[in-house]
Amino acid sequence: MANGSELALILEGGKAAHEDHSTNLRKQMERIGLLEMSAVAAPALAAAIGSACAVVFYSANHSNIAAGIEDLAIILAWFFAAVLLSVMVPGLSWLRQYLNTLALFEKKVDFEEPFVHENARSRLLTQSGQFCMIAAVVAIVASYGALAIGGLEFLEIMR
């Protein structure tokens, strides 16, 4: 049986771990709010810019370009793919933060070391959040690729 000073140390360690856990939850909640705003704003901004660019390009240059509308459609499809993939990233980032926050909520807190314990549900939520992070990275890289291909195709018809 532990004496009084050992119990006091255990209680102090548990209290510090619980406070750290609560601080992490609070920070995660703030991140979710920030990412949620960008996840809502990004599609509207991307759609407005993409539409404006397509209209301006076609109206200003359609008589000077030897390529047909089919070539322009391919380029716009690549640019649309780049925009669509980049718009997915804030949503995936928000989902990752949300899942990580749920994982923190699911952890068990008590006064046995390490004071904050993972369980099957919190591990599943954490792994789901990691999957969203990987999907966001893939979307970013694919978006750059689609933008590069669209740009090269655009340069090709401008010759």
N, CA, C and O of each residue as an XYZ file, in Angstrom:
636
protein
N       0.842     -1.181      0.000
C       0.000      0.000      0.000
C       0.884      1.239      0.000
O       1.887      1.289      0.712
N       0.523      2.224     -0.783
C       1.296      3.450     -0.911
C       1.057      4.343      0.295
O      -0.045      4.404      0.842
N       2.136      5.046      0.700
C       1.956      5.966      1.827
C       1.405      7.294      1.314
O       1.188      7.458      0.114
N       1.181      8.235      2.219
C       0.541      9.495      1.874
C       1.304     10.308      0.843
O       0.691     10.897     -0.047
N       2.630     10.355      0.941
C       3.407     11.160     -0.014
C       3.390     10.532     -1.400
O       3.369     11.247     -2.402
N       3.398      9.206     -1.469
C       3.309      8.539     -2.771
C       1.950      8.791     -3.417
O       1.868      9.036     -4.620
N       0.896      8.730     -2.626
C      -0.442      9.014     -3.143
C      -0.544     10.457     -3.630
O      -1.171     10.729     -4.654
N       0.068     11.370     -2.900
C       0.037     12.774     -3.304
C       0.744     12.954     -4.646
O       0.276     13.713     -5.495
N       1.880     12.257     -4.844
C       2.601     12.332     -6.122
C       1.766     11.747     -7.255
O       1.727     12.300     -8.354
N       1.101     10.632     -6.985
C       0.249     10.003     -7.999
C      -0.904     10.935     -8.369
O      -1.209     11.123     -9.547
N      -1.543     11.517     -7.349
C      -2.656     12.433     -7.604
C      -2.181     13.672     -8.371
O      -2.876     14.151     -9.267
N      -1.007     14.188     -8.022
C      -0.471     15.357     -8.724
C      -0.161     15.028    -10.182
O      -0.435     15.825    -11.079
N       0.427     13.820    -10.414
C       0.708     13.388    -11.792
C      -0.566     13.214    -12.593
O      -0.639     13.600    -13.760
N      -1.569     12.628    -11.959
C      -2.850     12.449    -12.631
C      -3.510     13.770    -12.948
O      -4.075     13.949    -14.028
N      -3.441     14.698    -12.008
C      -4.032     16.010    -12.222
C      -3.345     16.725    -13.391
O      -4.015     17.331    -14.227
N      -2.029     16.657    -13.448
C      -1.285     17.295    -14.544
C      -1.625     16.646    -15.883
O      -1.793     17.343    -16.884
N      -1.727     15.317    -15.909
C      -2.076     14.616    -17.152
C      -3.484     14.974    -17.612
O      -3.725     15.145    -18.807
N      -4.413     15.087    -16.668
C      -5.787     15.446    -17.012
C      -5.855     16.875    -17.548
O      -6.592     17.151    -18.494
N      -5.082     17.790    -16.940
C      -5.048     19.171    -17.425
C      -4.455     19.243    -18.829
O      -4.959     19.976    -19.680
N      -3.385     18.483    -19.075
C      -2.791     18.438    -20.417
C      -3.804     17.910    -21.432
O      -3.914     18.432    -22.542
N      -4.534     16.877    -21.043
C      -5.545     16.292    -21.919
C      -6.633     17.319    -22.240
O      -7.052     17.441    -23.391
N      -7.086     18.048    -21.235
C      -8.108     19.082    -21.450
C      -7.577     20.202    -22.339
O      -8.306     20.715    -23.189
N      -6.323     20.585    -22.153
C      -5.711     21.621    -22.995
C      -5.645     21.150    -24.438
O      -5.930     21.923    -25.353
N      -5.271     19.890    -24.658
C      -5.228     19.340    -26.017
C      -6.610     19.352    -26.654
O      -6.743     19.683    -27.833
N      -7.630     18.999    -25.898
C      -9.001     19.029    -26.418
C      -9.404     20.448    -26.822
O      -9.998     20.653    -27.880
N      -9.083     21.408    -25.987
C      -9.433     22.797    -26.273
C      -8.726     23.276    -27.554
O      -9.343     23.935    -28.391
N      -7.455     22.953    -27.702
C      -6.713     23.347    -28.910
C      -7.289     22.683    -30.156
O      -7.399     23.319    -31.204
N      -7.653     21.417    -30.045
C      -8.246     20.707    -31.182
C      -9.561     21.349    -31.597
O      -9.837     21.485    -32.789
N     -10.366     21.742    -30.630
C     -11.649     22.373    -30.932
C     -11.434     23.693    -31.674
O     -12.191     24.017    -32.588
N     -10.404     24.461    -31.286
C     -10.097     25.711    -31.974
C      -9.669     25.447    -33.413
O     -10.082     26.165    -34.324
N      -8.842     24.419    -33.626
C      -8.391     24.073    -34.973
C      -9.556     23.672    -35.865
O      -9.598     24.029    -37.042
N     -10.493     22.935    -35.305
C     -11.663     22.513    -36.086
C     -12.416     23.735    -36.593
O     -12.821     23.777    -37.754
N     -12.603     24.719    -35.740
C     -13.308     25.927    -36.148
C     -12.585     26.661    -37.263
O     -13.223     27.124    -38.209
N     -11.281     26.776    -37.171
C     -10.513     27.461    -38.214
C     -10.580     26.711    -39.535
O     -10.787     27.323    -40.584
N     -10.408     25.404    -39.499
C     -10.430     24.618    -40.727
C     -11.828     24.549    -41.327
O     -11.983     24.473    -42.546
N     -12.833     24.576    -40.479
C     -14.202     24.545    -40.978
C     -14.486     25.775    -41.833
O     -15.153     25.682    -42.863
N     -13.982     26.918    -41.405
C     -14.201     28.146    -42.166
C     -13.541     28.062    -43.539
O     -14.141     28.462    -44.537
N     -12.324     27.550    -43.601
C     -11.662     27.437    -44.901
C     -12.316     26.360    -45.759
O     -12.340     26.479    -46.984
N     -12.840     25.324    -45.140
C     -13.512     24.272    -45.904
C     -14.796     24.793    -46.547
O     -15.199     24.316    -47.608
N     -15.429     25.760    -45.914
C     -16.643     26.342    -46.476
C     -16.300     27.382    -47.537
O     -16.975     27.463    -48.564
N     -15.261     28.177    -47.300
C     -14.915     29.278    -48.210
C     -14.192     28.811    -49.469
O     -14.377     29.404    -50.532
N     -13.387     27.781    -49.377
C     -12.557     27.353    -50.510
C     -13.362     26.987    -51.754
O     -12.991     27.428    -52.842
N     -14.440     26.206    -51.663
C     -15.175     25.877    -52.889
C     -15.758     27.095    -53.592
O     -15.726     27.176    -54.820
N     -16.288     28.038    -52.830
C     -16.861     29.230    -53.453
C     -15.791     30.045    -54.163
O     -15.996     30.491    -55.292
N     -14.669     30.240    -53.518
C     -13.574     31.006    -54.119
C     -13.021     30.300    -55.348
O     -12.798     30.940    -56.376
N     -12.798     29.005    -55.263
C     -12.254     28.257    -56.397
C     -13.213     28.270    -57.584
O     -12.782     28.422    -58.727
N     -14.493     28.113    -57.325
C     -15.469     28.119    -58.420
C     -15.537     29.484    -59.093
O     -15.629     29.560    -60.318
N     -15.493     30.555    -58.322
C     -15.552     31.903    -58.899
C     -14.317     32.187    -59.751
O     -14.438     32.690    -60.868
N     -13.146     31.874    -59.239
C     -11.911     32.136    -59.989
C     -11.834     31.256    -61.229
O     -11.480     31.737    -62.305
N     -12.158     29.985    -61.097
C     -12.110     29.078    -62.247
C     -13.065     29.492    -63.348
O     -12.708     29.466    -64.525
N     -14.270     29.871    -62.976
C     -15.251     30.303    -63.975
C     -14.807     31.577    -64.678
O     -14.916     31.686    -65.900
N     -14.308     32.537    -63.914
C     -13.863     33.800    -64.504
C     -12.700     33.575    -65.471
O     -12.682     34.142    -66.563
N     -11.740     32.759    -65.076
C     -10.588     32.491    -65.944
C     -11.014     31.812    -67.248
O     -10.525     32.165    -68.321
N     -11.902     30.865    -67.159
C     -12.336     30.153    -68.362
C     -13.061     31.092    -69.321
O     -12.817     31.050    -70.527
N     -13.941     31.930    -68.807
C     -14.697     32.856    -69.655
C     -13.768     33.883    -70.296
O     -13.874     34.151    -71.493
N     -12.866     34.456    -69.516
C     -11.948     35.472    -70.040
C     -11.029     34.872    -71.098
O     -10.838     35.465    -72.160
N     -10.465     33.715    -70.822
C      -9.561     33.087    -71.780
C     -10.268     32.809    -73.103
O      -9.750     33.137    -74.170
N     -11.438     32.210    -73.032
C     -12.138     31.837    -74.258
C     -12.571     33.069    -75.056
O     -12.409     33.111    -76.275
N     -13.119     34.062    -74.369
C     -13.615     35.236    -75.097
C     -12.487     36.077    -75.683
O     -12.663     36.689    -76.736
N     -11.336     36.118    -75.024
C     -10.238     36.948    -75.505
C      -9.412     36.278    -76.596
O      -8.823     36.971    -77.425
N      -9.354     34.967    -76.617
C      -8.409     34.295    -77.503
C      -9.018     33.311    -78.482
O      -8.267     32.671    -79.218
N     -10.302     33.152    -78.537
C     -10.856     32.087    -79.372
C     -10.576     32.299    -80.857
O     -10.489     31.320    -81.599
N     -10.432     33.523    -81.309
C     -10.166     33.749    -82.744
C      -8.682     33.601    -83.085
O      -8.342     33.386    -84.249
N      -7.799     33.709    -82.101
C      -6.354     33.646    -82.341
C      -5.772     32.247    -82.206
O      -4.617     32.024    -82.571
N      -6.527     31.329    -81.703
C      -6.008     29.989    -81.426
C      -6.432     29.037    -82.540
O      -7.603     28.967    -82.915
N      -5.448     28.309    -83.054
C      -5.741     27.358    -84.128
C      -6.452     26.115    -83.595
O      -7.147     25.431    -84.346
N      -6.286     25.822    -82.324
C      -6.904     24.638    -81.742
C      -8.409     24.832    -81.616
O      -8.908     25.952    -81.509
N      -9.108     23.718    -81.631
C     -10.558     23.757    -81.532
C     -11.040     23.793    -80.099
O     -10.259     23.788    -79.148
N     -12.339     23.829    -79.981
C     -12.967     23.871    -78.666
C     -12.688     22.587    -77.876
O     -12.699     22.597    -76.645
N     -12.436     21.476    -78.595
C     -12.135     20.214    -77.915
C     -10.826     20.323    -77.132
O     -10.716     19.827    -76.010
N      -9.823     20.990    -77.751
C      -8.546     21.167    -77.062
C      -8.711     22.054    -75.832
O      -8.121     21.794    -74.784
N      -9.499     23.080    -75.968
C      -9.775     23.960    -74.838
C     -10.508     23.199    -73.734
O     -10.237     23.405    -72.551
N     -11.419     22.338    -74.111
C     -12.171     21.558    -73.125
C     -11.247     20.641    -72.327
O     -11.442     20.462    -71.125
N     -10.256     20.065    -72.978
C      -9.304     19.187    -72.281
C      -8.506     19.994    -71.262
O      -8.305     19.564    -70.127
N      -8.054     21.176    -71.690
C      -7.289     22.027    -70.771
C      -8.144     22.428    -69.575
O      -7.699     22.358    -68.429
N      -9.363     22.843    -69.850
C     -10.261     23.234    -68.762
C     -10.578     22.056    -67.838
O     -10.762     22.233    -66.634
N     -10.639     20.861    -68.413
C     -10.876     19.669    -67.581
C      -9.703     19.446    -66.620
O      -9.913     19.119    -65.452
N      -8.468     19.622    -67.110
C      -7.300     19.484    -66.226
C      -7.319     20.555    -65.135
O      -7.058     20.264    -63.968
N      -7.632     21.800    -65.524
C      -7.709     22.863    -64.531
C      -8.840     22.612    -63.536
O      -8.692     22.876    -62.343
N      -9.961     22.106    -64.025
C     -11.068     21.784    -63.131
C     -10.657     20.686    -62.147
O     -10.991     20.745    -60.964
N      -9.932     19.687    -62.647
C      -9.459     18.616    -61.758
C      -8.534     19.190    -60.688
O      -8.615     18.799    -59.524
N      -7.652     20.117    -61.078
C      -6.746     20.733    -60.102
C      -7.531     21.509    -59.046
O      -7.233     21.426    -57.855
N      -8.534     22.262    -59.492
C      -9.361     23.026    -58.552
C     -10.135     22.084    -57.641
O     -10.178     22.292    -56.429
N     -10.741     21.057    -58.208
C     -11.530     20.114    -57.413
C     -10.665     19.427    -56.357
O     -11.071     19.304    -55.201
N      -9.486     18.985    -56.752
C      -8.601     18.318    -55.794
C      -8.141     19.272    -54.700
O      -8.057     18.888    -53.533
N      -7.839     20.522    -55.076
C      -7.391     21.467    -54.055
C      -8.518     21.876    -53.116
O      -8.272     22.199    -51.954
N      -9.740     21.865    -53.605
C     -10.887     22.184    -52.761
C     -11.148     21.067    -51.753
O     -11.690     21.323    -50.678
N     -10.775     19.853    -52.080
C     -10.970     18.726    -51.172
C     -10.073     18.820    -49.938
O     -10.433     18.319    -48.872
N      -8.920     19.452    -50.073
C      -7.923     19.449    -49.005
C      -8.428     20.095    -47.711
O      -8.262     19.494    -46.649
N      -9.036     21.287    -47.743
C      -9.521     21.835    -46.466
C     -10.579     20.951    -45.797
O     -10.603     20.825    -44.573
N     -11.438     20.351    -46.593
C     -12.444     19.460    -46.025
C     -11.816     18.233    -45.373
O     -12.229     17.820    -44.290
N     -10.825     17.656    -46.029
C     -10.127     16.512    -45.446
C      -9.358     16.920    -44.191
O      -9.293     16.159    -43.225
N      -8.781     18.113    -44.205
C      -8.059     18.596    -43.023
C      -9.014     18.813    -41.861
O      -8.714     18.451    -40.723
N     -10.171     19.408    -42.155
C     -11.166     19.584    -41.104
C     -11.605     18.238    -40.548
O     -11.704     18.074    -39.332
N     -11.873     17.263    -41.434
C     -12.307     15.942    -40.989
C     -11.234     15.276    -40.133
O     -11.546     14.614    -39.143
N      -9.981     15.451    -40.512
C      -8.888     14.872    -39.717
C      -8.896     15.461    -38.313
O      -8.820     14.720    -37.333
N      -8.987     16.781    -38.204
C      -8.988     17.408    -36.889
C     -10.216     16.978    -36.077
O     -10.119     16.754    -34.870
N     -11.339     16.869    -36.726
C     -12.559     16.445    -36.040
C     -12.402     15.026    -35.492
O     -12.751     14.756    -34.343
N     -11.876     14.124    -36.320
C     -11.674     12.741    -35.873
C     -10.650     12.659    -34.743
O     -10.818     11.873    -33.811
N      -9.587     13.470    -34.821
C      -8.597     13.481    -33.745
C      -9.200     14.005    -32.447
O      -8.867     13.522    -31.364
N     -10.077     14.982    -32.553
C     -10.742     15.498    -31.358
C     -11.667     14.445    -30.762
O     -11.706     14.267    -29.544
N     -12.406     13.753    -31.611
C     -13.250     12.666    -31.108
C     -12.408     11.591    -30.430
O     -12.814     11.025    -29.415
N     -11.231     11.311    -30.996
C     -10.338     10.318    -30.392
C      -9.902     10.773    -28.997
O      -9.824      9.963    -28.073
N      -9.618     12.065    -28.849
C      -9.248     12.572    -27.526
C     -10.408     12.452    -26.540
O     -10.202     12.117    -25.373
N     -11.627     12.725    -27.010
C     -12.798     12.590    -26.136
C     -12.999     11.146    -25.690
O     -13.466     10.892    -24.580
N     -12.645     10.206    -26.559
C     -12.880      8.787    -26.261
C     -11.844      8.200    -25.304
O     -12.078      7.143    -24.718
N     -10.711      8.866    -25.141
C      -9.692      8.333    -24.234
C     -10.216      8.328    -22.800
O     -11.015      9.176    -22.403
N      -9.742      7.350    -22.043
C     -10.162      7.192    -20.650
C      -9.151      7.902    -19.752
O      -7.945      7.691    -19.881
N      -9.641      8.740    -18.848
C      -8.773      9.410    -17.887
C      -9.026      8.830    -16.505
O     -10.171      8.655    -16.090
N      -7.939      8.535    -15.797
C      -8.044      8.028    -14.436
C      -6.756      8.361    -13.689
O      -5.940      9.138    -14.185
N      -6.569      7.794    -12.526
C      -5.394      8.093    -11.715
C      -4.419      6.927    -11.662
O      -3.706      6.748    -10.675
N      -4.393      6.133    -12.732
C      -3.370      5.097    -12.883
C      -2.493      5.488    -14.053
O      -2.994      5.921    -15.091
N      -1.188      5.340    -13.896
C      -0.265      5.724    -14.964
C      -0.621      4.996    -16.235
O      -0.901      3.800    -16.156
N      -0.635      5.598    -17.375
C      -0.199      6.956    -17.713
C      -1.294      8.004    -17.577
O      -1.156      9.088    -18.144
N      -2.357      7.735    -16.863
C      -3.438      8.659    -16.503
C      -4.428      8.929    -17.638
O      -5.601      9.190    -17.373
N      -3.980      8.872    -18.891
C      -4.864      9.006    -20.043
C      -4.622      7.781    -20.912
O      -3.512      7.581    -21.406
N      -5.658      6.953    -21.104
C      -5.501      5.664    -21.769
C      -6.260      5.624    -23.095
O      -7.397      6.084    -23.196
N      -5.604      5.066    -24.101
C      -6.287      4.823    -25.371
C      -7.165      3.591    -25.229
O      -6.941      2.737    -24.372
N      -8.172      3.523    -26.094
C      -9.002      2.332    -26.178
C      -9.227      2.041    -27.661
O      -8.711      2.754    -28.521
N      -9.979      1.016    -27.954
C     -10.170      0.608    -29.356
C     -10.827      1.718    -30.173
O     -10.436      1.965    -31.313
N     -11.805      2.374    -29.602
C     -12.507      3.436    -30.339
C     -11.593      4.635    -30.607
O     -11.610      5.188    -31.707
N     -10.802      5.037    -29.622
C      -9.908      6.183    -29.833
C      -8.819      5.843    -30.848
O      -8.424      6.704    -31.634
N      -8.334      4.617    -30.843
C      -7.335      4.201    -31.852
C      -7.940      4.207    -33.254
O      -7.293      4.648    -34.203
N      -9.180      3.719    -33.394
C      -9.847      3.717    -34.699
C     -10.047      5.138    -35.213
O      -9.818      5.411    -36.391
N     -10.471      6.042    -34.335
C     -10.661      7.432    -34.729
C      -9.335      8.089    -35.112
O      -9.277      8.856    -36.073
N      -8.281      7.794    -34.372
C      -6.955      8.340    -34.697
C      -6.486      7.820    -36.049
O      -5.971      8.591    -36.859
N      -6.655      6.532    -36.305
C      -6.253      5.964    -37.594
C      -7.085      6.538    -38.734
O      -6.561      6.755    -39.827
N      -8.358      6.786    -38.504
C      -9.198      7.410    -39.535
C      -8.712      8.824    -39.834
O      -8.709      9.252    -40.988
N      -8.302      9.544    -38.799
C      -7.738     10.872    -38.988
C      -6.445     10.828    -39.792
O      -6.199     11.699    -40.627
N      -5.619      9.815    -39.542
C      -4.379      9.665    -40.308
C      -4.680      9.344    -41.772
O      -3.973      9.812    -42.665
N      -5.709      8.560    -42.021
C      -6.117      8.277    -43.401
C      -6.527      9.568    -44.112
O      -6.181      9.776    -45.275
N      -7.264     10.432    -43.411
C      -7.667     11.717    -44.003
C      -6.444     12.572    -44.314
O      -6.419     13.270    -45.328
N      -5.438     12.526    -43.459
C      -4.212     13.282    -43.710
C      -3.514     12.765    -44.966
O      -3.060     13.554    -45.794
N      -3.427     11.454    -45.107
C      -2.800     10.859    -46.292
C      -3.593     11.224    -47.543
O      -3.008     11.549    -48.576
N      -4.921     11.172    -47.456
C      -5.763     11.543    -48.597
C      -5.566     13.003    -48.973
O      -5.568     13.338    -50.158
N      -5.397     13.883    -47.984
C      -5.161     15.303    -48.268
C      -3.825     15.503    -48.975
O      -3.731     16.305    -49.904
N      -2.802     14.788    -48.549
C      -1.486     14.897    -49.200
C      -1.568     14.395    -50.636
O      -1.015     15.019    -51.541
N      -2.248     13.281    -50.853
C      -2.424     12.749    -52.216
C      -3.186     13.757    -53.076
O      -2.838     13.970    -54.237
N      -4.218     14.375    -52.515
C      -4.999     15.363    -53.264
C      -4.147     16.571    -53.641
O      -4.274     17.098    -54.746
N      -3.287     17.010    -52.738
C      -2.411     18.149    -53.035
C      -1.458     17.810    -54.175
O      -1.317     18.581    -55.124
N      -0.810     16.667    -54.080
C       0.151     16.258    -55.117
C      -0.564     16.066    -56.455
O      -0.057     16.485    -57.496
N      -1.725     15.442    -56.429
C      -2.488     15.234    -57.672
C      -2.946     16.574    -58.253
O      -2.978     16.744    -59.471
N      -3.296     17.510    -57.396
C      -3.704     18.832    -57.863
C      -2.559     19.536    -58.580
O      -2.753     20.119    -59.646
N      -1.374     19.481    -57.998
C      -0.198     20.060    -58.669
C       0.042     19.390    -60.014
O       0.351     20.058    -61.000
N      -0.100     18.079    -60.052
C       0.080     17.352    -61.311
C      -0.932     17.771    -62.365
O      -0.567     18.013    -63.515
N      -2.201     17.859    -61.982
C      -3.242     18.270    -62.930
C      -3.011     19.698    -63.406
O      -3.215     20.001    -64.582
N      -2.589     20.571    -62.509
C      -2.305     21.953    -62.885
C      -1.131     22.019    -63.860
O      -1.167     22.777    -64.829
N      -0.095     21.229    -63.603
C       1.066     21.209    -64.496
C       0.690     20.668    -65.882
O       1.096     21.227    -66.900
N      -0.075     19.595    -65.914
C      -0.492     19.027    -67.204
C      -1.371     20.013    -67.955
O      -1.194     20.210    -69.157
N      -2.315     20.634    -67.262
C      -3.173     21.639    -67.899
C      -2.357     22.810    -68.425
O      -2.608     23.304    -69.525
N      -1.383     23.253    -67.642
C      -0.526     24.347    -68.090
C       0.290     23.989    -69.309
O       0.432     24.802    -70.222
N       0.833     22.771    -69.336
C       1.599     22.321    -70.510
C       0.703     22.206    -71.739
O       1.104     22.573    -72.843
N      -0.500     21.701    -71.545
C      -1.445     21.614    -72.666
C      -1.813     23.010    -73.174
O      -1.932     23.226    -74.380
N      -1.989     23.940    -72.259
C      -2.283     25.315    -72.640
C      -1.130     25.910    -73.456
O      -1.354     26.547    -74.485
N       0.084     25.701    -72.995
C       1.255     26.205    -73.734
C       1.334     25.571    -75.122
O       1.755     26.216    -76.083
N       0.935     24.325    -75.219
C       0.975     23.610    -76.509
C       0.020     24.234    -77.523
O       0.383     24.379    -78.691
N      -1.184     24.605    -77.110
C      -2.117     25.180    -78.092
C      -1.822     26.662    -78.348
O      -2.308     27.224    -79.330
N      -1.031     27.302    -77.477
C      -0.692     28.695    -77.701
C       0.444     28.862    -78.712
O       0.743     29.988    -79.109
N       1.071     27.791    -79.130
C       2.161     27.878    -80.118
C       1.686     28.329    -81.432
O       2.478     28.452    -82.366
